[in-house]
Amino acid sequence: MLCTDIAARGVDFPAVDWVVQVDIPEDVSTYVHRVGRTARYKAKGNALMFLMPSELQLKAKLESRSVALKKLSSKGSA
């Protein structure tokens, strides 16, 4: 299923274990809300976010709030 922030707010999707973001959230709180759908109660989840070089400022903001990030690269890229 794909959804926008409008559909994601106020709607409960049980048993979500992956969130893939192709656009950056407007702020850290929105990121935490989106990704939080994967880790409810004692569940663990995964999140993948695509960032353009011009969007890397979000990385520093997330890290300043103790959000751990791991950079993945596609085959053949840096």
mmJSON file of the N, C-alpha and C atoms, coordinates in Angstrom:
{"data_MODEL":{"atom_site":{
"group_PDB":["ATOM","ATOM","ATOM","ATOM","ATOM","ATOM","ATOM","ATOM","ATOM","ATOM","ATOM","ATOM","ATOM","ATOM","ATOM","ATOM","ATOM","ATOM","ATOM","ATOM","ATOM","ATOM","ATOM","ATOM","ATOM","ATOM","ATOM","ATOM","ATOM","ATOM","ATOM","ATOM","ATOM","ATOM","ATOM","ATOM","ATOM","ATOM","ATOM","ATOM","ATOM","ATOM","ATOM","ATOM","ATOM","ATOM","ATOM","ATOM","ATOM","ATOM","ATOM","ATOM","ATOM","ATOM","ATOM","ATOM","ATOM","ATOM","ATOM","ATOM","ATOM","ATOM","ATOM","ATOM","ATOM","ATOM","ATOM","ATOM","ATOM","ATOM","ATOM","ATOM","ATOM","ATOM","ATOM","ATOM","ATOM","ATOM","ATOM","ATOM","ATOM","ATOM","ATOM","ATOM","ATOM","ATOM","ATOM","ATOM","ATOM","ATOM","ATOM","ATOM","ATOM","ATOM","ATOM","ATOM","ATOM","ATOM","ATOM","ATOM","ATOM","ATOM","ATOM","ATOM","ATOM","ATOM","ATOM","ATOM","ATOM","ATOM","ATOM","ATOM","ATOM","ATOM","ATOM","ATOM","ATOM","ATOM","ATOM","ATOM","ATOM","ATOM","ATOM","ATOM","ATOM","ATOM","ATOM","ATOM","ATOM","ATOM","ATOM","ATOM","ATOM","ATOM","ATOM","ATOM","ATOM","ATOM","ATOM","ATOM","ATOM","ATOM","ATOM","ATOM","ATOM","ATOM","ATOM","ATOM","ATOM","ATOM","ATOM","ATOM","ATOM","ATOM","ATOM","ATOM","ATOM","ATOM","ATOM","ATOM","ATOM","ATOM","ATOM","ATOM","ATOM","ATOM","ATOM","ATOM","ATOM","ATOM","ATOM","ATOM","ATOM","ATOM","ATOM","ATOM","ATOM","ATOM","ATOM","ATOM","ATOM","ATOM","ATOM","ATOM","ATOM","ATOM","ATOM","ATOM","ATOM","ATOM","ATOM","ATOM","ATOM","ATOM","ATOM","ATOM","ATOM","ATOM","ATOM","ATOM","ATOM","ATOM","ATOM","ATOM","ATOM","ATOM","ATOM","ATOM","ATOM","ATOM","ATOM","ATOM","ATOM","ATOM","ATOM","ATOM","ATOM","ATOM","ATOM","ATOM","ATOM","ATOM","ATOM","ATOM","ATOM","ATOM","ATOM","ATOM","ATOM","ATOM","ATOM","ATOM","ATOM","ATOM"],
"id":[1,2,3,4,5,6,7,8,9,10,11,12,13,14,15,16,17,18,19,20,21,22,23,24,25,26,27,28,29,30,31,32,33,34,35,36,37,38,39,40,41,42,43,44,45,46,47,48,49,50,51,52,53,54,55,56,57,58,59,60,61,62,63,64,65,66,67,68,69,70,71,72,73,74,75,76,77,78,79,80,81,82,83,84,85,86,87,88,89,90,91,92,93,94,95,96,97,98,99,100,101,102,103,104,105,106,107,108,109,110,111,112,113,114,115,116,117,118,119,120,121,122,123,124,125,126,127,128,129,130,131,132,133,134,135,136,137,138,139,140,141,142,143,144,145,146,147,148,149,150,151,152,153,154,155,156,157,158,159,160,161,162,163,164,165,166,167,168,169,170,171,172,173,174,175,176,177,178,179,180,181,182,183,184,185,186,187,188,189,190,191,192,193,194,195,196,197,198,199,200,201,202,203,204,205,206,207,208,209,210,211,212,213,214,215,216,217,218,219,220,221,222,223,224,225,226,227,228,229,230,231,232,233,234],
"type_symbol":["N","C","C","N","C","C","N","C","C","N","C","C","N","C","C","N","C","C","N","C","C","N","C","C","N","C","C","N","C","C","N","C","C","N","C","C","N","C","C","N","C","C","N","C","C","N","C","C","N","C","C","N","C","C","N","C","C","N","C","C","N","C","C","N","C","C","N","C","C","N","C","C","N","C","C","N","C","C","N","C","C","N","C","C","N","C","C","N","C","C","N","C","C","N","C","C","N","C","C","N","C","C","N","C","C","N","C","C","N","C","C","N","C","C","N","C","C","N","C","C","N","C","C","N","C","C","N","C","C","N","C","C","N","C","C","N","C","C","N","C","C","N","C","C","N","C","C","N","C","C","N","C","C","N","C","C","N","C","C","N","C","C","N","C","C","N","C","C","N","C","C","N","C","C","N","C","C","N","C","C","N","C","C","N","C","C","N","C","C","N","C","C","N","C","C","N","C","C","N","C","C","N","C","C","N","C","C","N","C","C","N","C","C","N","C","C","N","C","C","N","C","C","N","C","C","N","C","C","N","C","C","N","C","C"],
"label_atom_id":["N","CA","C","N","CA","C","N","CA","C","N","CA","C","N","CA","C","N","CA","C","N","CA","C","N","CA","C","N","CA","C","N","CA","C","N","CA","C","N","CA","C","N","CA","C","N","CA","C","N","CA","C","N","CA","C","N","CA","C","N","CA","C","N","CA","C","N","CA","C","N","CA","C","N","CA","C","N","CA","C","N","CA","C","N","CA","C","N","CA","C","N","CA","C","N","CA","C","N","CA","C","N","CA","C","N","CA","C","N","CA","C","N","CA","C","N","CA","C","N","CA","C","N","CA","C","N","CA","C","N","CA","C","N","CA","C","N","CA","C","N","CA","C","N","CA","C","N","CA","C","N","CA","C","N","CA","C","N","CA","C","N","CA","C","N","CA","C","N","CA","C","N","CA","C","N","CA","C","N","CA","C","N","CA","C","N","CA","C","N","CA","C","N","CA","C","N","CA","C","N","CA","C","N","CA","C","N","CA","C","N","CA","C","N","CA","C","N","CA","C","N","CA","C","N","CA","C","N","CA","C","N","CA","C","N","CA","C","N","CA","C","N","CA","C","N","CA","C","N","CA","C","N","CA","C","N","CA","C","N","CA","C","N","CA","C","N","CA","C","N","CA","C"],
"label_alt_id":[null,null,null,null,null,null,null,null,null,null,null,null,null,null,null,null,null,null,null,null,null,null,null,null,null,null,null,null,null,null,null,null,null,null,null,null,null,null,null,null,null,null,null,null,null,null,null,null,null,null,null,null,null,null,null,null,null,null,null,null,null,null,null,null,null,null,null,null,null,null,null,null,null,null,null,null,null,null,null,null,null,null,null,null,null,null,null,null,null,null,null,null,null,null,null,null,null,null,null,null,null,null,null,null,null,null,null,null,null,null,null,null,null,null,null,null,null,null,null,null,null,null,null,null,null,null,null,null,null,null,null,null,null,null,null,null,null,null,null,null,null,null,null,null,null,null,null,null,null,null,null,null,null,null,null,null,null,null,null,null,null,null,null,null,null,null,null,null,null,null,null,null,null,null,null,null,null,null,null,null,null,null,null,null,null,null,null,null,null,null,null,null,null,null,null,null,null,null,null,null,null,null,null,null,null,null,null,null,null,null,null,null,null,null,null,null,null,null,null,null,null,null,null,null,null,null,null,null,null,null,null,null,null,null],
"label_comp_id":["MET","MET","MET","LEU","LEU","LEU","CYS","CYS","CYS","THR","THR","THR","ASP","ASP","ASP","ILE","ILE","ILE","ALA","ALA","ALA","ALA","ALA","ALA","ARG","ARG","ARG","GLY","GLY","GLY","VAL","VAL","VAL","ASP","ASP","ASP","PHE","PHE","PHE","PRO","PRO","PRO","ALA","ALA","ALA","VAL","VAL","VAL","ASP","ASP","ASP","TRP","TRP","TRP","VAL","VAL","VAL","VAL","VAL","VAL","GLN","GLN","GLN","VAL","VAL","VAL","ASP","ASP","ASP","ILE","ILE","ILE","PRO","PRO","PRO","GLU","GLU","GLU","ASP","ASP","ASP","VAL","VAL","VAL","SER","SER","SER","THR","THR","THR","TYR","TYR","TYR","VAL","VAL","VAL","HIS","HIS","HIS","ARG","ARG","ARG","VAL","VAL","VAL","GLY","GLY","GLY","ARG","ARG","ARG","THR","THR","THR","ALA","ALA","ALA","ARG","ARG","ARG","TYR","TYR","TYR","LYS","LYS","LYS","ALA","ALA","ALA","LYS","LYS","LYS","GLY","GLY","GLY","ASN","ASN","ASN","ALA","ALA","ALA","LEU","LEU","LEU","MET","MET","MET","PHE","PHE","PHE","LEU","LEU","LEU","MET","MET","MET","PRO","PRO","PRO","SER","SER","SER","GLU","GLU","GLU","LEU","LEU","LEU","GLN","GLN","GLN","LEU","LEU","LEU","LYS","LYS","LYS","ALA","ALA","ALA","LYS","LYS","LYS","LEU","LEU","LEU","GLU","GLU","GLU","SER","SER","SER","ARG","ARG","ARG","SER","SER","SER","VAL","VAL","VAL","ALA","ALA","ALA","LEU","LEU","LEU","LYS","LYS","LYS","LYS","LYS","LYS","LEU","LEU","LEU","SER","SER","SER","SER","SER","SER","LYS","LYS","LYS","GLY","GLY","GLY","SER","SER","SER","ALA","ALA","ALA"],
"label_asym_id":["A","A","A","A","A","A","A","A","A","A","A","A","A","A","A","A","A","A","A","A","A","A","A","A","A","A","A","A","A","A","A","A","A","A","A","A","A","A","A","A","A","A","A","A","A","A","A","A","A","A","A","A","A","A","A","A","A","A","A","A","A","A","A","A","A","A","A","A","A","A","A","A","A","A","A","A","A","A","A","A","A","A","A","A","A","A","A","A","A","A","A","A","A","A","A","A","A","A","A","A","A","A","A","A","A","A","A","A","A","A","A","A","A","A","A","A","A","A","A","A","A","A","A","A","A","A","A","A","A","A","A","A","A","A","A","A","A","A","A","A","A","A","A","A","A","A","A","A","A","A","A","A","A","A","A","A","A","A","A","A","A","A","A","A","A","A","A","A","A","A","A","A","A","A","A","A","A","A","A","A","A","A","A","A","A","A","A","A","A","A","A","A","A","A","A","A","A","A","A","A","A","A","A","A","A","A","A","A","A","A","A","A","A","A","A","A","A","A","A","A","A","A","A","A","A","A","A","A","A","A","A","A","A","A"],
"label_entity_id":["1","1","1","1","1","1","1","1","1","1","1","1","1","1","1","1","1","1","1","1","1","1","1","1","1","1","1","1","1","1","1","1","1","1","1","1","1","1","1","1","1","1","1","1","1","1","1","1","1","1","1","1","1","1","1","1","1","1","1","1","1","1","1","1","1","1","1","1","1","1","1","1","1","1","1","1","1","1","1","1","1","1","1","1","1","1","1","1","1","1","1","1","1","1","1","1","1","1","1","1","1","1","1","1","1","1","1","1","1","1","1","1","1","1","1","1","1","1","1","1","1","1","1","1","1","1","1","1","1","1","1","1","1","1","1","1","1","1","1","1","1","1","1","1","1","1","1","1","1","1","1","1","1","1","1","1","1","1","1","1","1","1","1","1","1","1","1","1","1","1","1","1","1","1","1","1","1","1","1","1","1","1","1","1","1","1","1","1","1","1","1","1","1","1","1","1","1","1","1","1","1","1","1","1","1","1","1","1","1","1","1","1","1","1","1","1","1","1","1","1","1","1","1","1","1","1","1","1","1","1","1","1","1","1"],
"label_seq_id":[1,1,1,2,2,2,3,3,3,4,4,4,5,5,5,6,6,6,7,7,7,8,8,8,9,9,9,10,10,10,11,11,11,12,12,12,13,13,13,14,14,14,15,15,15,16,16,16,17,17,17,18,18,18,19,19,19,20,20,20,21,21,21,22,22,22,23,23,23,24,24,24,25,25,25,26,26,26,27,27,27,28,28,28,29,29,29,30,30,30,31,31,31,32,32,32,33,33,33,34,34,34,35,35,35,36,36,36,37,37,37,38,38,38,39,39,39,40,40,40,41,41,41,42,42,42,43,43,43,44,44,44,45,45,45,46,46,46,47,47,47,48,48,48,49,49,49,50,50,50,51,51,51,52,52,52,53,53,53,54,54,54,55,55,55,56,56,56,57,57,57,58,58,58,59,59,59,60,60,60,61,61,61,62,62,62,63,63,63,64,64,64,65,65,65,66,66,66,67,67,67,68,68,68,69,69,69,70,70,70,71,71,71,72,72,72,73,73,73,74,74,74,75,75,75,76,76,76,77,77,77,78,78,78],
"pdbx_PDB_ins_code":[null,null,null,null,null,null,null,null,null,null,null,null,null,null,null,null,null,null,null,null,null,null,null,null,null,null,null,null,null,null,null,null,null,null,null,null,null,null,null,null,null,null,null,null,null,null,null,null,null,null,null,null,null,null,null,null,null,null,null,null,null,null,null,null,null,null,null,null,null,null,null,null,null,null,null,null,null,null,null,null,null,null,null,null,null,null,null,null,null,null,null,null,null,null,null,null,null,null,null,null,null,null,null,null,null,null,null,null,null,null,null,null,null,null,null,null,null,null,null,null,null,null,null,null,null,null,null,null,null,null,null,null,null,null,null,null,null,null,null,null,null,null,null,null,null,null,null,null,null,null,null,null,null,null,null,null,null,null,null,null,null,null,null,null,null,null,null,null,null,null,null,null,null,null,null,null,null,null,null,null,null,null,null,null,null,null,null,null,null,null,null,null,null,null,null,null,null,null,null,null,null,null,null,null,null,null,null,null,null,null,null,null,null,null,null,null,null,null,null,null,null,null,null,null,null,null,null,null,null,null,null,null,null,null],
"Cartn_x":[0.834,0.0,0.889,0.498,1.163,0.201,0.735,-0.143,0.636,-0.096,0.48,0.393,0.975,0.863,-0.596,-1.428,-2.839,-3.496,-3.243,-3.826,-3.156,-1.919,-1.185,-1.606,-2.132,-2.534,-3.932,-4.047,-5.356,-5.919,-5.163,-5.61,-4.658,-5.219,-4.384,-4.179,-2.924,-2.567,-1.856,-2.537,-1.889,-0.843,0.13,1.15,2.0,2.29,3.213,4.624,5.465,6.84,7.872,7.44,8.327,7.658,8.423,7.999,9.076,8.684,9.612,9.202,10.134,9.841,10.612,9.89,10.538,10.588,9.994,10.14,10.494,11.291,11.695,10.543,10.441,9.414,9.751,8.745,8.972,9.808,9.804,10.599,10.831,11.621,11.983,10.745,9.84,8.631,7.8,7.71,6.977,7.689,9.012,9.781,9.495,9.559,9.329,7.908,6.942,5.553,5.435,6.016,5.941,6.584,7.795,8.536,7.964,7.36,6.769,5.673,5.132,4.104,4.671,5.996,6.595,6.93,6.962,7.435,6.383,5.298,4.236,4.348,4.089,4.148,5.529,5.666,6.98,7.501,6.816,7.215,8.423,9.176,10.29,9.948,10.516,10.238,11.441,11.257,12.321,11.826,12.752,12.418,13.529,13.136,14.066,13.653,14.62,14.316,15.307,14.789,15.622,15.91,17.189,17.572,18.377,18.08,18.884,20.022,21.124,22.224,21.765,20.811,20.32,19.472,19.127,18.269,19.051,20.349,21.155,21.119,20.607,20.5,19.591,18.671,17.786,18.575,19.619,20.444,20.985,21.545,22.096,20.998,19.838,18.727,18.279,18.194,17.784,18.827,20.092,21.158,21.217,20.88,20.873,19.761,18.771,17.674,17.854,19.077,19.443,18.747,18.444,17.894,19.081,19.317,20.455,20.128,21.037,20.868,22.008,21.715,22.729,22.615,23.7,23.696,23.841,22.972,23.047,23.292,24.109,24.376,23.993,23.548,23.236,24.535,24.469,25.666,26.25,27.532,28.211,28.199,27.608,27.614,28.401,28.715,29.524,28.681],
"Cartn_y":[-1.164,0.0,1.241,2.239,3.535,4.56,5.513,6.569,7.864,8.93,10.251,10.557,11.68,12.077,12.265,12.697,12.911,11.592,10.543,9.242,8.619,8.96,8.347,8.888,10.08,10.685,10.237,9.764,9.416,8.096,7.345,6.053,4.998,3.936,2.902,1.754,1.453,0.321,-0.706,-1.747,-2.722,-3.557,-4.032,-4.96,-4.395,-3.118,-2.519,-2.786,-3.395,-3.625,-2.934,-2.271,-1.484,-0.168,0.919,2.222,2.67,2.972,3.464,4.896,5.814,7.226,7.698,8.208,8.706,10.233,10.849,12.291,12.539,13.561,13.793,14.427,14.099,14.713,16.18,16.946,18.372,18.644,17.722,17.89,16.542,16.556,15.318,14.658,15.429,14.855,14.084,14.588,13.885,12.596,12.622,11.404,10.348,10.755,9.822,9.265,10.096,9.628,8.586,8.866,7.924,6.587,6.643,5.427,4.707,5.446,4.85,3.853,3.876,2.894,1.478,1.339,0.008,-0.575,0.229,-0.247,-0.018,-0.691,-0.546,-1.602,-1.194,-2.055,-2.696,-3.99,-4.636,-5.008,-4.591,-4.941,-4.117,-4.675,-3.963,-3.768,-2.734,-2.474,-1.9,-1.623,-1.106,0.11,0.975,2.15,2.394,2.836,3.187,4.551,5.461,6.801,7.141,7.582,8.013,9.5,9.869,11.267,11.699,12.864,13.502,14.24,14.49,15.233,16.554,17.209,18.487,18.327,17.1,16.849,16.308,16.267,15.678,16.462,17.698,18.457,17.734,16.927,16.178,15.165,14.6,13.607,14.193,15.389,16.026,16.297,16.715,16.977,15.697,14.606,13.331,12.829,12.912,12.455,13.29,14.576,15.423,15.013,14.283,13.77,12.284,11.786,10.391,9.374,9.755,8.821,8.26,6.971,6.336,6.074,6.445,6.238,5.396,4.632,3.821,4.095,4.537,4.842,3.547,3.384,2.273,2.853,2.201,2.647,1.556,1.981,0.995,0.493,-0.643,-1.226,-0.248,-0.008,0.871,2.333,2.686,4.1,4.246,5.483,5.742,5.765],
"Cartn_z":[0.0,0.0,0.0,-0.731,-0.743,-0.17,0.568,1.063,1.225,1.322,1.548,3.035,3.452,4.851,5.252,4.335,4.653,5.038,4.283,4.603,5.819,6.078,7.177,8.54,8.596,9.864,10.263,11.478,12.013,11.528,10.765,10.274,10.847,11.401,12.005,11.031,10.752,9.906,10.783,11.203,12.088,11.346,12.088,11.588,10.457,10.507,9.537,10.039,9.209,9.645,8.755,7.705,6.845,6.479,6.546,6.044,5.074,3.839,2.821,2.489,2.65,2.399,1.174,0.197,-1.01,-1.034,-0.048,0.111,1.572,1.822,3.2,3.975,5.25,6.077,6.324,6.707,6.928,8.181,9.147,10.352,11.026,12.079,12.769,13.381,13.937,14.544,13.524,12.316,11.263,10.888,10.837,10.563,11.634,12.889,13.996,13.924,13.603,13.475,12.366,11.21,10.083,10.43,10.943,11.233,12.45,13.338,14.536,14.246,13.073,12.707,12.671,12.594,12.509,13.876,14.905,16.206,17.279,17.16,18.139,19.216,20.43,21.604,21.667,21.478,21.54,20.155,19.124,17.756,17.32,16.414,15.791,14.322,13.749,12.352,11.642,10.371,9.52,8.757,8.421,7.623,6.616,5.448,4.388,3.86,3.766,3.27,2.165,1.053,-0.069,0.093,0.032,0.149,-1.068,-1.549,-2.588,-1.887,-2.573,-1.935,-1.321,-1.921,-1.398,-0.138,0.218,1.382,2.588,2.493,3.56,4.867,4.86,6.111,7.1,6.613,7.504,8.323,7.759,8.459,9.756,9.713,10.916,11.941,11.485,12.405,13.102,12.352,12.944,13.933,13.566,14.455,15.73,15.647,16.849,17.817,17.321,18.162,18.463,18.319,18.634,17.749,16.518,15.54,14.761,14.914,14.244,12.781,11.913,10.48,9.946,8.935,8.272,6.777,6.175,4.748,3.935,2.987,2.041,0.668,-0.101,-1.467,-2.43,-3.592,-4.618,-5.233,-5.85,-6.465,-7.49,-7.359,-8.29,-7.915,-6.781,-6.368,-5.075,-4.735,-3.534,-2.286],
"occupancy":[1.0,1.0,1.0,1.0,1.0,1.0,1.0,1.0,1.0,1.0,1.0,1.0,1.0,1.0,1.0,1.0,1.0,1.0,1.0,1.0,1.0,1.0,1.0,1.0,1.0,1.0,1.0,1.0,1.0,1.0,1.0,1.0,1.0,1.0,1.0,1.0,1.0,1.0,1.0,1.0,1.0,1.0,1.0,1.0,1.0,1.0,1.0,1.0,1.0,1.0,1.0,1.0,1.0,1.0,1.0,1.0,1.0,1.0,1.0,1.0,1.0,1.0,1.0,1.0,1.0,1.0,1.0,1.0,1.0,1.0,1.0,1.0,1.0,1.0,1.0,1.0,1.0,1.0,1.0,1.0,1.0,1.0,1.0,1.0,1.0,1.0,1.0,1.0,1.0,1.0,1.0,1.0,1.0,1.0,1.0,1.0,1.0,1.0,1.0,1.0,1.0,1.0,1.0,1.0,1.0,1.0,1.0,1.0,1.0,1.0,1.0,1.0,1.0,1.0,1.0,1.0,1.0,1.0,1.0,1.0,1.0,1.0,1.0,1.0,1.0,1.0,1.0,1.0,1.0,1.0,1.0,1.0,1.0,1.0,1.0,1.0,1.0,1.0,1.0,1.0,1.0,1.0,1.0,1.0,1.0,1.0,1.0,1.0,1.0,1.0,1.0,1.0,1.0,1.0,1.0,1.0,1.0,1.0,1.0,1.0,1.0,1.0,1.0,1.0,1.0,1.0,1.0,1.0,1.0,1.0,1.0,1.0,1.0,1.0,1.0,1.0,1.0,1.0,1.0,1.0,1.0,1.0,1.0,1.0,1.0,1.0,1.0,1.0,1.0,1.0,1.0,1.0,1.0,1.0,1.0,1.0,1.0,1.0,1.0,1.0,1.0,1.0,1.0,1.0,1.0,1.0,1.0,1.0,1.0,1.0,1.0,1.0,1.0,1.0,1.0,1.0,1.0,1.0,1.0,1.0,1.0,1.0,1.0,1.0,1.0,1.0,1.0,1.0,1.0,1.0,1.0,1.0,1.0,1.0],
"B_iso_or_equiv":[0.0,0.0,0.0,0.0,0.0,0.0,0.0,0.0,0.0,0.0,0.0,0.0,0.0,0.0,0.0,0.0,0.0,0.0,0.0,0.0,0.0,0.0,0.0,0.0,0.0,0.0,0.0,0.0,0.0,0.0,0.0,0.0,0.0,0.0,0.0,0.0,0.0,0.0,0.0,0.0,0.0,0.0,0.0,0.0,0.0,0.0,0.0,0.0,0.0,0.0,0.0,0.0,0.0,0.0,0.0,0.0,0.0,0.0,0.0,0.0,0.0,0.0,0.0,0.0,0.0,0.0,0.0,0.0,0.0,0.0,0.0,0.0,0.0,0.0,0.0,0.0,0.0,0.0,0.0,0.0,0.0,0.0,0.0,0.0,0.0,0.0,0.0,0.0,0.0,0.0,0.0,0.0,0.0,0.0,0.0,0.0,0.0,0.0,0.0,0.0,0.0,0.0,0.0,0.0,0.0,0.0,0.0,0.0,0.0,0.0,0.0,0.0,0.0,0.0,0.0,0.0,0.0,0.0,0.0,0.0,0.0,0.0,0.0,0.0,0.0,0.0,0.0,0.0,0.0,0.0,0.0,0.0,0.0,0.0,0.0,0.0,0.0,0.0,0.0,0.0,0.0,0.0,0.0,0.0,0.0,0.0,0.0,0.0,0.0,0.0,0.0,0.0,0.0,0.0,0.0,0.0,0.0,0.0,0.0,0.0,0.0,0.0,0.0,0.0,0.0,0.0,0.0,0.0,0.0,0.0,0.0,0.0,0.0,0.0,0.0,0.0,0.0,0.0,0.0,0.0,0.0,0.0,0.0,0.0,0.0,0.0,0.0,0.0,0.0,0.0,0.0,0.0,0.0,0.0,0.0,0.0,0.0,0.0,0.0,0.0,0.0,0.0,0.0,0.0,0.0,0.0,0.0,0.0,0.0,0.0,0.0,0.0,0.0,0.0,0.0,0.0,0.0,0.0,0.0,0.0,0.0,0.0,0.0,0.0,0.0,0.0,0.0,0.0,0.0,0.0,0.0,0.0,0.0,0.0],
"pdbx_formal_charge":[null,null,null,null,null,null,null,null,null,null,null,null,null,null,null,null,null,null,null,null,null,null,null,null,null,null,null,null,null,null,null,null,null,null,null,null,null,null,null,null,null,null,null,null,null,null,null,null,null,null,null,null,null,null,null,null,null,null,null,null,null,null,null,null,null,null,null,null,null,null,null,null,null,null,null,null,null,null,null,null,null,null,null,null,null,null,null,null,null,null,null,null,null,null,null,null,null,null,null,null,null,null,null,null,null,null,null,null,null,null,null,null,null,null,null,null,null,null,null,null,null,null,null,null,null,null,null,null,null,null,null,null,null,null,null,null,null,null,null,null,null,null,null,null,null,null,null,null,null,null,null,null,null,null,null,null,null,null,null,null,null,null,null,null,null,null,null,null,null,null,null,null,null,null,null,null,null,null,null,null,null,null,null,null,null,null,null,null,null,null,null,null,null,null,null,null,null,null,null,null,null,null,null,null,null,null,null,null,null,null,null,null,null,null,null,null,null,null,null,null,null,null,null,null,null,null,null,null,null,null,null,null,null,null],
"auth_seq_id":[1,1,1,2,2,2,3,3,3,4,4,4,5,5,5,6,6,6,7,7,7,8,8,8,9,9,9,10,10,10,11,11,11,12,12,12,13,13,13,14,14,14,15,15,15,16,16,16,17,17,17,18,18,18,19,19,19,20,20,20,21,21,21,22,22,22,23,23,23,24,24,24,25,25,25,26,26,26,27,27,27,28,28,28,29,29,29,30,30,30,31,31,31,32,32,32,33,33,33,34,34,34,35,35,35,36,36,36,37,37,37,38,38,38,39,39,39,40,40,40,41,41,41,42,42,42,43,43,43,44,44,44,45,45,45,46,46,46,47,47,47,48,48,48,49,49,49,50,50,50,51,51,51,52,52,52,53,53,53,54,54,54,55,55,55,56,56,56,57,57,57,58,58,58,59,59,59,60,60,60,61,61,61,62,62,62,63,63,63,64,64,64,65,65,65,66,66,66,67,67,67,68,68,68,69,69,69,70,70,70,71,71,71,72,72,72,73,73,73,74,74,74,75,75,75,76,76,76,77,77,77,78,78,78],
"auth_comp_id":["MET","MET","MET","LEU","LEU","LEU","CYS","CYS","CYS","THR","THR","THR","ASP","ASP","ASP","ILE","ILE","ILE","ALA","ALA","ALA","ALA","ALA","ALA","ARG","ARG","ARG","GLY","GLY","GLY","VAL","VAL","VAL","ASP","ASP","ASP","PHE","PHE","PHE","PRO","PRO","PRO","ALA","ALA","ALA","VAL","VAL","VAL","ASP","ASP","ASP","TRP","TRP","TRP","VAL","VAL","VAL","VAL","VAL","VAL","GLN","GLN","GLN","VAL","VAL","VAL","ASP","ASP","ASP","ILE","ILE","ILE","PRO","PRO","PRO","GLU","GLU","GLU","ASP","ASP","ASP","VAL","VAL","VAL","SER","SER","SER","THR","THR","THR","TYR","TYR","TYR","VAL","VAL","VAL","HIS","HIS","HIS","ARG","ARG","ARG","VAL","VAL","VAL","GLY","GLY","GLY","ARG","ARG","ARG","THR","THR","THR","ALA","ALA","ALA","ARG","ARG","ARG","TYR","TYR","TYR","LYS","LYS","LYS","ALA","ALA","ALA","LYS","LYS","LYS","GLY","GLY","GLY","ASN","ASN","ASN","ALA","ALA","ALA","LEU","LEU","LEU","MET","MET","MET","PHE","PHE","PHE","LEU","LEU","LEU","MET","MET","MET","PRO","PRO","PRO","SER","SER","SER","GLU","GLU","GLU","LEU","LEU","LEU","GLN","GLN","GLN","LEU","LEU","LEU","LYS","LYS","LYS","ALA","ALA","ALA","LYS","LYS","LYS","LEU","LEU","LEU","GLU","GLU","GLU","SER","SER","SER","ARG","ARG","ARG","SER","SER","SER","VAL","VAL","VAL","ALA","ALA","ALA","LEU","LEU","LEU","LYS","LYS","LYS","LYS","LYS","LYS","LEU","LEU","LEU","SER","SER","SER","SER","SER","SER","LYS","LYS","LYS","GLY","GLY","GLY","SER","SER","SER","ALA","ALA","ALA"],
"auth_asym_id":["A","A","A","A","A","A","A","A","A","A","A","A","A","A","A","A","A","A","A","A","A","A","A","A","A","A","A","A","A","A","A","A","A","A","A","A","A","A","A","A","A","A","A","A","A","A","A","A","A","A","A","A","A","A","A","A","A","A","A","A","A","A","A","A","A","A","A","A","A","A","A","A","A","A","A","A","A","A","A","A","A","A","A","A","A","A","A","A","A","A","A","A","A","A","A","A","A","A","A","A","A","A","A","A","A","A","A","A","A","A","A","A","A","A","A","A","A","A","A","A","A","A","A","A","A","A","A","A","A","A","A","A","A","A","A","A","A","A","A","A","A","A","A","A","A","A","A","A","A","A","A","A","A","A","A","A","A","A","A","A","A","A","A","A","A","A","A","A","A","A","A","A","A","A","A","A","A","A","A","A","A","A","A","A","A","A","A","A","A","A","A","A","A","A","A","A","A","A","A","A","A","A","A","A","A","A","A","A","A","A","A","A","A","A","A","A","A","A","A","A","A","A","A","A","A","A","A","A","A","A","A","A","A","A"],
"auth_atom_id":["N","CA","C","N","CA","C","N","CA","C","N","CA","C","N","CA","C","N","CA","C","N","CA","C","N","CA","C","N","CA","C","N","CA","C","N","CA","C","N","CA","C","N","CA","C","N","CA","C","N","CA","C","N","CA","C","N","CA","C","N","CA","C","N","CA","C","N","CA","C","N","CA","C","N","CA","C","N","CA","C","N","CA","C","N","CA","C","N","CA","C","N","CA","C","N","CA","C","N","CA","C","N","CA","C","N","CA","C","N","CA","C","N","CA","C","N","CA","C","N","CA","C","N","CA","C","N","CA","C","N","CA","C","N","CA","C","N","CA","C","N","CA","C","N","CA","C","N","CA","C","N","CA","C","N","CA","C","N","CA","C","N","CA","C","N","CA","C","N","CA","C","N","CA","C","N","CA","C","N","CA","C","N","CA","C","N","CA","C","N","CA","C","N","CA","C","N","CA","C","N","CA","C","N","CA","C","N","CA","C","N","CA","C","N","CA","C","N","CA","C","N","CA","C","N","CA","C","N","CA","C","N","CA","C","N","CA","C","N","CA","C","N","CA","C","N","CA","C","N","CA","C","N","CA","C","N","CA","C","N","CA","C","N","CA","C","N","CA","C","N","CA","C"],
"pdbx_PDB_model_num":[1,1,1,1,1,1,1,1,1,1,1,1,1,1,1,1,1,1,1,1,1,1,1,1,1,1,1,1,1,1,1,1,1,1,1,1,1,1,1,1,1,1,1,1,1,1,1,1,1,1,1,1,1,1,1,1,1,1,1,1,1,1,1,1,1,1,1,1,1,1,1,1,1,1,1,1,1,1,1,1,1,1,1,1,1,1,1,1,1,1,1,1,1,1,1,1,1,1,1,1,1,1,1,1,1,1,1,1,1,1,1,1,1,1,1,1,1,1,1,1,1,1,1,1,1,1,1,1,1,1,1,1,1,1,1,1,1,1,1,1,1,1,1,1,1,1,1,1,1,1,1,1,1,1,1,1,1,1,1,1,1,1,1,1,1,1,1,1,1,1,1,1,1,1,1,1,1,1,1,1,1,1,1,1,1,1,1,1,1,1,1,1,1,1,1,1,1,1,1,1,1,1,1,1,1,1,1,1,1,1,1,1,1,1,1,1,1,1,1,1,1,1,1,1,1,1,1,1,1,1,1,1,1,1]
}}}
